[in-house]
Amino acid sequence: MKPVIIDTDIASGIGGDVDDALALILALASEELDIKGITIAYGNVDLKAKLALNILALMKRKVPVARGASLSLSFDLKRRGPQEGFGEIKEVELLDKSLKPEKVHAVDFIIEKAREIGSLSLITIGPLTNIALALLKEPELVDHIEHAYIMGGVFNNFLDNKVMPIMEYNVSSDPLAAHVVLSSGIKYTLVPLDVTMRVPLTRNEINMLKNSSSRIAKFIVELTRPRPVWYLHDPLTVGVAIDETFVETVYARVEVVTQGKWSGRTFATRGEPKGRICVDVRSEQFIRFFMNRLMGMRNE
């Protein structure tokens, strides 16, 4: 089992994409991962911690949840929409009131667990603020992180003859944090938007879950109801942490623009430090794996 911390800006059910929740469910359903904690990044971290705790309650699991930085290191960015838990959002009720977030800050939680384990991996599916702060506070953390699997960036701006965004949400929400992490020397695999957009979850897959009596399956069906297609950005990142053969990668240095009009753009260049960038995905193979894990969840 691979010891991991999952760092997430989960907003599933409060105006954000559902893929954070799907990624957590996939990770919790996968025996290959020993989840040491879930850390919460960006926005209303108190509310988002409750969303993570509710998934744990549904899956009858106890994993530490630590709240982290609510603001970007890139101080000129002040997003205040539903994706961050603001706006018209009222409250989230805990399904299991015995589950509560840790008192320790996520940055200290990451540092402490990395020191304790010595070969900790990170799965980051949100802005990289918590990870950057941990590296700035404890530069030797690089030596205690085995690998970081990061959903972020975009490199190929054309996909299936369609124009892609030039910036991806996680990186553009905190470009300075992304720069700190990707230039730190930490070993990482970057799973960018132009690859995750090749992994759709369609109504066909969702309809398969309708036959399950599992509470988690019913939760997923309800969560994904508003759209006919969702893209498995964050679940693919979890999948790569489990089985790297789902993707093809190249080594490159990643530069992040941190100022000006194009702040948040990512570029692959020559030089050090190098990391791995996913450039292709075995989409059908991963979707089968994802569905098998969901369909194999124990009925409750």
Summary of the structure (lengths in Angstrom):
residues: 300
radius of gyration: 17.8
end to end distance: 24.9
largest distance: 51.9
contacts: 1039
relative contact order: 0.16
helix: 38%
strand: 23%
